[in-house]
């Protein structure tokens, strides 16, 4: 069961640079309430890594770019 996103994560994501792939992924996932654990599992990374992407403190490895773009397209619908 997912508890949803905190106001802090939502706020940090909204303030982050939306040109960053991880931030864009975060905006879609927060909007659709997609659990971080699901994204982490699908991409083979930790939940903390996904949170760092969402707030723009780290960027995903280039190798993950195609898969992240597919997830954004899938969940954006």
Sine and cosine of phi, psi and omega as CSV:
sin_phi,cos_phi,sin_psi,cos_psi,sin_omega,cos_omega
0.00,0.00,0.74,-0.67,0.02,-1.00
-1.00,-0.02,0.65,-0.76,0.03,-1.00
-1.00,-0.04,-0.05,1.00,-0.01,-1.00
1.00,0.05,-0.11,-0.99,-0.05,-1.00
-0.98,-0.19,0.57,-0.82,0.04,-1.00
-0.97,0.24,0.34,-0.94,0.07,-1.00
-0.89,0.47,-0.54,0.84,0.00,-1.00
-0.90,0.44,-0.75,0.66,0.00,-1.00
-0.89,0.45,-0.69,0.73,0.02,-1.00
-0.86,0.50,-0.71,0.70,-0.02,-1.00
-0.91,0.41,-0.71,0.70,0.01,-1.00
-0.90,0.45,-0.62,0.78,0.03,-1.00
-0.90,0.43,-0.67,0.74,-0.01,-1.00
-0.91,0.41,-0.51,0.86,0.00,-1.00
-0.99,0.11,-0.29,0.96,-0.09,-1.00
-0.97,0.26,0.31,-0.95,-0.02,-1.00
-0.93,0.36,0.93,-0.36,-0.07,-1.00
-0.97,0.23,0.08,1.00,0.14,-0.99
-0.99,0.11,-0.21,0.98,0.01,-1.00
-0.99,0.14,0.73,-0.69,-0.05,-1.00
-0.85,0.52,-0.69,0.72,-0.02,-1.00
-0.90,0.43,-0.59,0.81,0.04,-1.00
-0.92,0.38,-0.67,0.74,0.04,-1.00
-0.89,0.46,-0.67,0.74,0.07,-1.00
-0.86,0.52,-0.70,0.71,0.01,-1.00
-0.86,0.50,-0.66,0.75,-0.02,-1.00
-0.89,0.46,-0.65,0.76,0.02,-1.00
-0.92,0.39,-0.73,0.68,-0.06,-1.00
-0.92,0.40,-0.63,0.78,0.04,-1.00
-0.91,0.41,-0.70,0.71,0.00,-1.00
-0.87,0.49,-0.65,0.76,-0.05,-1.00
-1.00,-0.09,0.02,1.00,-0.02,-1.00
0.83,0.56,0.69,0.72,0.07,-1.00
-0.99,0.15,0.84,-0.55,-0.05,-1.00
-0.88,0.47,0.65,-0.76,0.06,-1.00
-0.85,0.52,-0.60,0.80,-0.02,-1.00
-0.88,0.47,-0.59,0.81,0.03,-1.00
-0.92,0.40,-0.71,0.70,0.00,-1.00
-0.90,0.44,-0.71,0.70,0.00,-1.00
-0.86,0.51,-0.69,0.73,0.01,-1.00
-0.90,0.43,-0.69,0.72,-0.03,-1.00
-0.92,0.40,-0.47,0.88,-0.05,-1.00
-0.98,-0.22,-0.11,0.99,0.03,-1.00
0.94,0.33,0.59,0.80,0.03,-1.00
-0.78,-0.63,0.09,-1.00,0.02,-1.00
-0.99,0.13,0.32,-0.95,0.07,-1.00
-0.88,0.47,-0.63,0.78,-0.01,-1.00
-0.89,0.46,-0.61,0.80,0.05,-1.00
-0.87,0.49,-0.70,0.71,-0.01,-1.00
-0.89,0.45,-0.70,0.72,0.05,-1.00
-0.86,0.51,-0.66,0.76,0.02,-1.00
-0.89,0.46,-0.60,0.80,0.08,-1.00
-0.91,0.42,-0.72,0.70,-0.07,-1.00
-0.84,0.54,-0.59,0.81,-0.05,-1.00
-0.99,-0.13,0.00,1.00,0.11,-0.99
0.99,0.13,0.23,0.97,0.01,-1.00
-0.99,0.15,-0.36,0.93,0.09,-1.00
-0.66,-0.75,0.37,-0.93,0.06,-1.00
-0.89,-0.45,0.53,-0.85,0.01,-1.00
-0.91,0.41,0.47,-0.88,0.12,-0.99
-0.87,0.49,0.58,-0.81,0.00,-1.00
-0.83,0.56,-0.51,0.86,-0.01,-1.00
-0.89,0.46,-0.45,0.89,-0.03,-1.00
-1.00,0.03,-0.18,0.98,-0.08,-1.00
-0.80,0.61,-0.77,0.64,-0.01,-1.00
-0.87,0.49,-0.65,0.76,-0.01,-1.00
-0.93,0.37,-0.64,0.77,0.03,-1.00
-0.90,0.43,-0.67,0.74,0.04,-1.00
-0.87,0.49,-0.62,0.78,0.05,-1.00
-0.91,0.42,-0.66,0.75,0.01,-1.00
-0.91,0.42,-0.66,0.75,0.03,-1.00
-0.86,0.51,-0.74,0.68,-0.01,-1.00
-0.88,0.47,-0.69,0.73,-0.03,-1.00
-0.89,0.45,-0.74,0.68,-0.09,-1.00
-0.99,0.12,-0.31,0.95,-0.01,-1.00
-0.94,0.35,-0.42,0.91,-0.04,-1.00
-0.88,0.48,0.00,0.00,0.00,0.00
